[in-house]
């Protein structure tokens, strides 16, 4: 049996300038049950929110209003739901947690995810720390003192 010799070289440079990808931090978000749901290039708290329901807006396509967000969503699709709004109706194609089926977001176009201009993430549905419920999950709830 012939002898196998392996050689490898490792090269590093302390003089190289950092690239944009080296400084980019990806954020990971989990469902309240602990299931991995979202990876995104920016914190959800720093993104714009929708006036109708407070959902976080994730831009899926480049356009005159701005650049698309880079994100990956791990969710199952649910049947569409018709929501009554002040100025009419809105059809929502909801995203559910694959483990506990908690609604975590929606879009206004039929599946697949990111097929329309925006994906909306329900405020308080995701957390950055696995197994910890964020404070915003109970933002509009009244405390029962009885």
N, C-alpha and C positions, 0 to 999 in steps of 0.2 A: 504494500500500500504506500503510495507516495506521500511524502510529508507536505502539509499545506502550510504555507507561510503567508501571513497577512500583514500588510503594511498600511498605515494610515497617517495622515498629516493633519495637524490641527493648526489653524491660522487665526490669529486675533490681531486687532488693530486698536490701539487706544487713541489714534489720531483721527479716526473716522468720525464724521459728524452724525449725530443721531437722526434717524429717518422719522417720518411722520407716523409710520406704523409702530415704531418702537415706543413712542410716547402715547399711543392710543390705548386706552383702557376699556376693556369690554365689561359690561355690567351684567350680572346673572340675577334673574328674578325667579322666585318660586311661588307656587300656589300656597294657600294657607295650610294645606294638608302636607306640604313638603315636596311636592312633585316639581321637577324642573319645568319651567314654562317659557322663559324668554331670555335671549341674549341680545344686548343692544349696545351701541357705541356711546350712549349718553345716559345720564341718570333720568329716570322718569319724572322726578320732581322738578327738573329744569325744563321740561318740554311744555308746550302750550296745552291748555285744557279747553275742552268744548264747553260753551256756555249753556247748552241745553241740559246736560246731565253731569258735567264735571269730569268726563272721561279724558284720559290723556290721548293726544293726537299724535299718531306716528305716520309721517308722510311716506308713501310707498313709491311714488314716481316723481322724477324731477319735473319742475315746471316753473312758470314765472314767479310763483310765490316762494320758491326755495328748493333746496336740494333734498333728495330722499334720504331717509334714515337707513342705516345698515342694521338689520336685525333679523333674528331667526325665532320663529314662534313654534312651540310644541303644544298643540291643542287639537281637539277633535271638533268637527263641525256639527252644529245642531240645526234643526229645522228652522226656517226663517220665522221671525216674529214681527207682527205689525204693531208699531208704537204710535199712539196718538200724541201729536205735538200741537202747540198753539196755532201754527200756520199750516197744519195739514197732518199727513201721516208719514211715517218713515218705516221702511222695511229693514230689519236688522238680521244679518246672517251671523249668528253668535258663535263664539269660540268657547269650548268647555274644557276644563281640566281633564286629562285622560284618566286620572285616577279617581277623583271624587265628583266629577261632573259639575263643579262650581263654575258659573259663568264668569269668564275672565275678560272678555272683550267682544267686539263685533266689528263688522264692516258693512257697508251699504251695497256691496256687489256680491253676486253669488260666488261660491268657492271656485278655485282654491284661494288660500290666504294670499294677501298682497296683490290681488288681481285688480283692485280699484285704486283710487288715489290715496285713500287713507285707511288705516286700521286704528280702532279706538280701544284703549285698555281701560277697563273699569277702575276708577280711583279706589284704592284700598283693597283690591283683589289680589295683589302681588306683594311679596316681601323680598328683601335682599338677603335676609338671614333665615336660613331654612329652619322651619319649626317655630318661628316667632311671628306673632300676629302684629302687623304694623298699627300704629295709633290711628292712622287715617281710615282704618277699616270700620271704626266706630264713631267717626267724626260727627255724623248727624243723628246719632242715636240718643234717646233720652235715658237717663239713669233711673232705674227702678229703686226707690228708696223704701219700699214696704217690706 
